[in-house]
C-alpha cells in the first residue's frame, strides 16, 4: 500500500461468540474440532489470494488484498456469518456458533501491521458490545473511545487508591408513616 496509492486491503478480526461456554461444557477436544471446522468454513468464503490465520484461542484474522471497495470486505464478513450459521455436527452434538467481526481498511493509512491489528480488534470488540454475530467497520472515533475508556479507568483506580471518593447515604422515607 506504500508503493501504490490505489492499493486497497482490509483486515477482518473475528472472535467466535460464546466459545468459552462450548469448551467449558463439551470439553476442549470438541472445542478444538469446532475451531478446525469453523476455520474450514471461513476459508471456503475466501479467494485463493486471501490469508486466514488463527491468532490464538478463538480469534482469527483475515487479510483481504486487492479489494475494489469497502463493500468487498463487508460481503466477506456477511458470507462468513452465513456459513457459520448452520449447526456444526461434532461428537454427536449440534453446535451453533456465530462470530463478531471487526473490519479495518487500508484507507486509514497505516505504517505498522500491529496498528492494523489493534484497530481491527477494537472494531471487533465494538461488534461484540453491539450484540454479537455482526461486523463493525473501524473508524478513528472507536480508537478515541477506547483510549478515553482506559484513561477513565486509570483515573478511577488512582482515585480509589488515594481515598478520593466519599460515600453519602440518603435514605428513602415514606411520607405516610415516616418509615425508612
C-alpha positions as CSV (number, residue, x, y, z in Angstrom):
1,X,0.0,0.0,0.0
2,X,3.0,2.3,0.5
3,X,4.1,1.7,-3.1
4,X,0.7,2.0,-4.7
5,X,-1.7,4.7,-3.5
6,X,-4.6,2.9,-5.2
7,X,-3.9,-0.4,-3.4
8,X,-6.8,-1.3,-1.0
9,X,-6.8,-4.1,1.5
10,X,-8.9,-5.0,4.5
11,X,-8.3,-6.9,7.7
12,X,-11.1,-8.8,9.4
13,X,-10.6,-9.7,13.1
14,X,-13.1,-12.4,14.1
15,X,-13.9,-13.8,17.5
16,X,-16.2,-16.7,17.9
17,X,-19.1,-15.7,20.2
18,X,-19.6,-17.7,23.4
19,X,-16.8,-20.1,22.5
20,X,-15.7,-20.5,26.2
21,X,-19.1,-22.0,27.0
22,X,-18.5,-24.7,24.4
23,X,-15.1,-25.5,25.8
24,X,-16.5,-25.5,29.4
25,X,-19.5,-27.7,28.7
26,X,-18.3,-30.1,25.9
27,X,-14.6,-30.1,26.5
28,X,-11.5,-28.8,24.8
29,X,-11.3,-31.6,22.3
30,X,-14.8,-30.7,21.0
31,X,-13.8,-27.1,21.1
32,X,-10.7,-27.7,19.1
33,X,-12.6,-29.7,16.5
34,X,-15.1,-26.8,16.3
35,X,-12.2,-24.4,15.6
36,X,-11.0,-26.6,12.8
37,X,-14.4,-27.0,11.2
38,X,-15.1,-23.3,11.6
39,X,-11.8,-22.3,10.0
40,X,-12.6,-24.6,7.0
41,X,-16.0,-22.9,6.6
42,X,-14.4,-19.5,6.8
43,X,-11.7,-20.4,4.3
44,X,-14.3,-21.5,1.8
45,X,-15.6,-17.9,1.8
46,X,-12.2,-16.5,0.7
47,X,-10.3,-16.2,-2.6
48,X,-7.1,-18.1,-3.0
49,X,-5.1,-14.8,-2.6
50,X,-6.6,-14.1,0.8
51,X,-5.0,-15.1,4.0
52,X,-6.6,-16.5,7.1
53,X,-4.8,-17.1,10.4
54,X,-5.7,-18.2,13.9
55,X,-4.2,-15.7,16.4
56,X,-5.0,-17.9,19.4
57,X,-8.0,-19.2,21.3
58,X,-11.0,-18.5,19.1
59,X,-9.6,-15.4,17.4
60,X,-8.9,-15.4,13.6
61,X,-7.7,-12.7,11.3
62,X,-8.3,-12.5,7.6
63,X,-6.3,-10.3,5.2
64,X,-8.1,-9.4,2.0
65,X,-5.7,-7.9,-0.5
66,X,-6.6,-6.2,-3.8
67,X,-10.2,-5.3,-2.9
68,X,-12.1,-2.9,-5.0
69,X,-14.1,-1.2,-2.3
70,X,-15.1,-1.4,1.4
71,X,-18.2,-3.3,0.2
72,X,-15.9,-6.3,-0.7
73,X,-14.8,-6.7,2.9
74,X,-18.4,-6.3,4.2
75,X,-19.6,-9.0,1.7
76,X,-16.9,-11.4,3.0
77,X,-17.9,-10.7,6.6
78,X,-21.5,-11.4,5.8
79,X,-20.7,-14.6,3.9
80,X,-18.7,-15.8,6.8
81,X,-21.6,-15.1,9.2
82,X,-23.9,-17.0,6.9
83,X,-21.6,-20.0,6.6
84,X,-21.1,-20.3,10.3
85,X,-24.9,-20.2,11.0
86,X,-25.8,-23.9,10.2
87,X,-25.1,-26.3,13.0
88,X,-21.7,-28.0,13.3
89,X,-22.1,-31.7,14.0
90,X,-19.3,-32.7,16.3
91,X,-19.0,-35.7,18.6
92,X,-22.8,-36.3,18.5
93,X,-23.6,-32.7,19.3
94,X,-25.2,-30.0,17.2
95,X,-23.3,-26.8,18.0
96,X,-24.3,-23.3,16.8
97,X,-21.8,-20.5,16.7
98,X,-21.5,-17.0,15.3
99,X,-18.7,-14.5,15.0
100,X,-18.2,-10.9,16.0
101,X,-16.1,-9.2,13.3
102,X,-14.1,-6.0,13.2
103,X,-13.1,-4.7,9.8
104,X,-10.3,-2.2,9.1
105,X,-9.5,-0.7,5.8
106,X,-6.1,0.4,4.5
107,X,-7.6,3.8,3.6
108,X,-6.9,4.8,7.3
109,X,-3.3,5.0,6.3
110,X,-1.2,2.6,8.4
111,X,2.5,2.3,8.8
112,X,2.7,-0.7,11.1
113,X,1.0,-4.0,11.0
114,X,0.3,-4.0,14.7
115,X,-1.7,-0.8,14.3
116,X,-3.9,-2.6,11.8
117,X,-4.4,-5.5,14.2
118,X,-5.1,-3.1,17.1
119,X,-7.8,-1.2,15.2
120,X,-9.4,-4.4,13.8
121,X,-9.5,-5.7,17.4
122,X,-11.1,-2.5,18.6
123,X,-13.8,-2.8,15.9
124,X,-14.4,-6.5,16.8
125,X,-15.0,-5.6,20.5
126,X,-17.4,-2.9,19.4
127,X,-19.2,-5.5,17.4
128,X,-19.5,-7.7,20.5
129,X,-20.7,-4.7,22.5
130,X,-23.5,-4.0,20.0
131,X,-24.9,-7.5,20.2
132,X,-22.5,-10.1,18.7
133,X,-23.0,-12.1,15.5
134,X,-22.3,-9.0,13.4
135,X,-19.5,-6.9,12.0
136,X,-18.3,-3.4,12.7
137,X,-16.3,-1.2,10.4
138,X,-13.5,0.6,12.2
139,X,-13.3,4.4,12.3
140,X,-10.9,6.6,14.3
141,X,-13.6,7.6,16.8
142,X,-13.6,3.9,18.0
143,X,-10.0,4.2,19.0
144,X,-10.6,7.6,20.7
145,X,-13.4,5.9,22.7
146,X,-11.1,3.0,23.7
147,X,-8.4,5.4,24.8
148,X,-10.9,7.6,26.8
149,X,-12.3,4.4,28.5
150,X,-8.8,3.4,29.5
151,X,-7.9,6.8,30.8
152,X,-11.1,7.0,32.9
153,X,-10.5,3.5,34.4
154,X,-6.9,4.6,35.3
155,X,-8.2,7.8,36.9
156,X,-10.8,5.9,38.9
157,X,-8.3,3.5,40.2
158,X,-6.0,6.3,41.2
159,X,-8.9,8.0,43.0
160,X,-9.7,4.8,44.9
161,X,-6.0,4.4,45.9
162,X,-5.9,8.0,47.2
163,X,-9.3,7.7,49.0
164,X,-10.8,10.5,46.9
165,X,-14.3,9.1,47.0
166,X,-16.8,9.8,49.7
167,X,-19.9,7.8,50.1
168,X,-23.2,9.5,51.0
169,X,-26.3,7.7,52.0
170,X,-29.7,9.3,51.7
171,X,-32.5,7.1,53.0
172,X,-35.8,6.9,51.2
173,X,-38.5,7.9,53.8
174,X,-42.2,7.1,53.5
175,X,-44.2,10.3,53.9
176,X,-47.3,8.4,55.1
177,X,-45.7,6.7,58.1
178,X,-42.3,8.3,58.3
179,X,-40.6,4.9,58.0
180,X,-37.3,4.4,56.1
